Amino acid sequence: MVPGHRTMSTTTETSTGPETLRLFIAIDTSSELRRKLRDVQEELGMHDTGIRWVRPDCMHFTIVFLGDASSTQIPPLTNAMDMVSAEISPFSCNVTGLGTFGGLNSPRVIWAGIREAPALHAIHDSLCVELRKLDITIEDRDFMPHLTIGRVKDARRRPDLMRHIMTHEVTSFGPLRVDSLLLMKSELLPGGPQYSVLHRTALSP
């Protein structure tokens, strides 16, 4: 079970019919990687208080964001994940560097990235092929593996924040071991998002 997440059955239905769920396919992170990124969050927090930091137990790498989907789509979704996982062996890649979405003058998201990860791109591309066969709409954008660590709401000391982020442009935060894929549900709650694992599929040995 993923730390900090709940594990649920893969079928969800209300008394009035299928439920609409906010779904994505992701890769879990290790406790050691989460600890290092939490240390970086504390460093950056010294420069700005207008940032909503992602809780360590919610840190993950999204491979495909699915958005709103019917609970009736979960069985074919998990079948597609199982098919892709059966063709790819476990592997490791390195989490390196911090960056932002939104540019230097208006950063919206602070992330840690992955460089030189052809296997991650292969997983993403294979999943997209299988999901399109199911007529599931997915984001039409270039895949950039990243892990969101903070969302900028009201940056009061933006220049200091950005300078500090740039000092970690090539910092290595350690390896990411990829041995399974997770189908996850996101619930947007007042205290922040809550994630539940609906299905886990292991990469083939």
C-alpha positions as CSV (number, residue, x, y, z in Angstrom):
1,M,0.0,0.0,0.0
2,V,1.3,3.5,-0.8
3,P,2.1,5.4,2.4
4,G,-0.5,8.1,3.1
5,H,-2.9,6.8,0.5
6,R,-6.0,4.6,0.8
7,T,-6.5,1.4,-1.2
8,M,-9.9,0.9,-2.7
9,S,-11.7,-1.7,-4.8
10,T,-11.6,-1.1,-8.5
11,T,-15.4,-0.8,-8.9
12,T,-17.4,2.2,-7.6
13,E,-21.1,2.8,-8.2
14,T,-23.7,4.8,-6.4
15,S,-27.4,3.9,-6.0
16,T,-28.2,6.2,-8.9
17,G,-25.7,4.8,-11.3
18,P,-21.9,4.9,-12.2
19,E,-19.9,7.5,-10.2
20,T,-17.7,10.1,-11.9
21,L,-14.1,10.0,-10.6
22,R,-11.1,12.2,-11.1
23,L,-8.4,9.7,-12.2
24,F,-4.7,9.6,-13.1
25,I,-2.0,6.9,-13.6
26,A,1.1,7.5,-11.6
27,I,4.4,6.1,-10.2
28,D,5.0,6.0,-6.4
29,T,8.0,7.6,-4.7
30,S,10.3,6.2,-2.0
31,S,10.4,7.5,1.6
32,E,14.0,8.6,1.1
33,L,13.1,10.7,-2.0
34,R,10.2,12.2,-0.2
35,R,12.4,13.1,2.7
36,K,15.0,14.9,0.5
37,L,12.3,16.8,-1.3
38,R,10.7,17.8,2.0
39,D,14.1,19.2,3.0
40,V,14.1,21.3,-0.2
41,Q,10.5,22.5,0.6
42,E,11.7,23.8,4.0
43,E,14.6,25.6,2.3
44,L,12.4,27.3,-0.2
45,G,9.8,28.1,2.5
46,M,12.4,30.3,4.2
47,H,12.2,32.6,1.1
48,D,8.4,32.8,0.6
49,T,5.3,32.0,2.6
50,G,2.9,32.3,-0.4
51,I,3.3,28.7,-1.5
52,R,1.1,25.7,-0.9
53,W,3.5,22.8,-0.4
54,V,2.6,19.3,-1.5
55,R,2.6,16.9,1.5
56,P,5.3,14.3,1.2
57,D,2.8,11.4,1.4
58,C,1.1,12.9,-1.8
59,M,4.3,13.1,-3.9
60,H,4.1,11.0,-7.0
61,F,5.0,11.2,-10.7
62,T,1.9,11.4,-12.9
63,I,2.3,9.4,-16.2
64,V,-1.1,10.1,-17.7
65,F,-3.8,12.4,-16.3
66,L,-7.3,11.2,-17.2
67,G,-9.5,13.8,-15.5
68,D,-13.1,13.0,-14.9
69,A,-14.1,9.4,-15.9
70,S,-17.0,7.1,-15.2
71,S,-16.4,4.2,-12.8
72,T,-17.5,1.9,-15.6
73,Q,-14.2,2.7,-17.3
74,I,-12.1,1.4,-14.5
75,P,-12.0,-2.3,-15.6
76,P,-10.8,-1.5,-19.2
77,L,-8.4,1.0,-17.7
78,T,-6.8,-1.5,-15.4
79,N,-6.7,-4.1,-18.3
80,A,-4.8,-1.5,-20.4
81,M,-2.4,-0.9,-17.5
82,D,-1.8,-4.6,-17.1
83,M,-1.0,-5.0,-20.8
84,V,1.5,-2.2,-20.8
85,S,3.2,-3.3,-17.5
86,A,3.6,-6.8,-18.9
87,E,5.9,-5.5,-21.7
88,I,8.2,-3.4,-19.5
89,S,10.8,-4.6,-16.9
90,P,11.4,-2.6,-13.6
91,F,14.0,0.1,-13.9
92,S,15.5,3.1,-12.1
93,C,16.0,6.7,-13.1
94,N,17.4,9.7,-11.3
95,V,15.4,12.7,-9.9
96,T,17.4,15.7,-10.7
97,G,16.9,19.5,-10.6
98,L,14.2,21.9,-9.7
99,G,12.2,24.0,-12.1
100,T,8.9,26.0,-12.5
101,F,6.0,26.2,-14.8
102,G,5.0,29.8,-15.5
103,G,8.4,31.4,-16.0
104,L,10.7,33.5,-13.8
105,N,8.2,36.4,-13.4
106,S,5.1,34.4,-12.7
107,P,5.9,30.9,-11.4
108,R,2.8,28.8,-10.8
109,V,4.2,25.3,-10.0
110,I,7.6,24.2,-8.5
111,W,8.7,20.8,-9.5
112,A,11.5,18.2,-9.4
113,G,12.3,16.6,-12.7
114,I,13.7,13.5,-14.3
115,R,16.2,13.6,-17.1
116,E,17.2,10.9,-19.5
117,A,14.3,8.6,-18.8
118,P,13.4,6.8,-22.1
119,A,11.6,4.0,-20.2
120,L,9.2,6.5,-18.7
121,H,8.4,7.9,-22.1
122,A,7.9,4.4,-23.4
123,I,5.3,3.7,-20.6
124,H,3.6,7.0,-21.3
125,D,3.4,6.4,-25.1
126,S,2.2,2.8,-24.7
127,L,-0.5,3.8,-22.2
128,C,-1.7,6.6,-24.5
129,V,-2.0,4.1,-27.4
130,E,-4.1,1.7,-25.3
131,L,-6.3,4.4,-23.8
132,R,-7.1,5.9,-27.1
133,K,-8.3,2.5,-28.2
134,L,-10.8,2.8,-25.3
135,D,-11.9,6.3,-26.5
136,I,-10.6,7.8,-23.3
137,T,-9.7,11.4,-23.7
138,I,-6.2,12.3,-22.5
139,E,-4.2,15.5,-22.4
140,D,-2.7,16.4,-25.8
141,R,0.7,17.8,-24.6
142,D,4.3,16.8,-24.6
143,F,5.1,14.5,-21.8
144,M,7.6,16.0,-19.3
145,P,8.2,13.7,-16.2
146,H,8.0,15.9,-13.1
147,L,7.0,15.8,-9.5
148,T,5.1,18.8,-8.2
149,I,6.4,19.9,-4.8
150,G,4.6,23.3,-4.5
151,R,2.0,25.6,-6.0
152,V,2.7,29.3,-5.9
153,K,-0.3,31.2,-4.6
154,D,1.0,34.7,-3.6
155,A,4.8,34.8,-3.8
156,R,5.9,37.8,-1.8
157,R,9.6,37.4,-2.3
158,R,9.6,36.0,-5.8
159,P,13.2,37.1,-6.8
160,D,14.7,35.4,-3.7
161,L,12.6,32.3,-4.3
162,M,13.6,32.0,-8.0
163,R,17.3,32.5,-7.2
164,H,17.1,29.7,-4.7
165,I,15.3,27.4,-7.1
166,M,18.0,28.0,-9.7
167,T,20.7,26.9,-7.2
168,H,19.1,23.5,-7.4
169,E,18.9,23.3,-11.2
170,V,21.2,20.3,-11.3
171,T,20.9,18.9,-7.8
172,S,20.4,15.2,-7.6
173,F,17.7,14.0,-5.2
174,G,18.4,10.3,-5.7
175,P,17.1,7.4,-7.7
176,L,13.5,6.6,-8.5
177,R,12.8,2.8,-8.6
178,V,9.9,2.1,-11.0
179,D,8.4,-1.4,-10.5
180,S,4.7,-0.7,-10.7
181,L,2.0,1.6,-12.0
182,L,-0.9,3.0,-9.9
183,L,-4.4,4.0,-11.0
184,M,-5.3,6.7,-8.6
185,K,-8.4,8.7,-7.7
186,S,-8.1,12.3,-6.6
187,E,-10.6,14.0,-4.3
188,L,-10.3,17.8,-4.0
189,L,-11.0,18.5,-0.3
190,P,-10.8,21.8,1.6
191,G,-7.6,20.7,3.3
192,G,-6.0,19.7,0.0
193,P,-6.3,16.7,-2.3
194,Q,-6.7,13.2,-1.0
195,Y,-5.5,10.3,-3.2
196,S,-6.7,6.7,-3.2
197,V,-5.1,3.8,-5.0
198,L,-7.7,2.0,-7.1
199,H,-5.3,-0.5,-8.9
200,R,-1.7,-1.4,-8.8
201,T,0.0,-3.4,-11.6
202,A,3.6,-4.6,-11.3
203,L,6.0,-4.3,-14.2
204,S,7.1,-7.6,-15.5
205,P,10.4,-9.1,-14.0
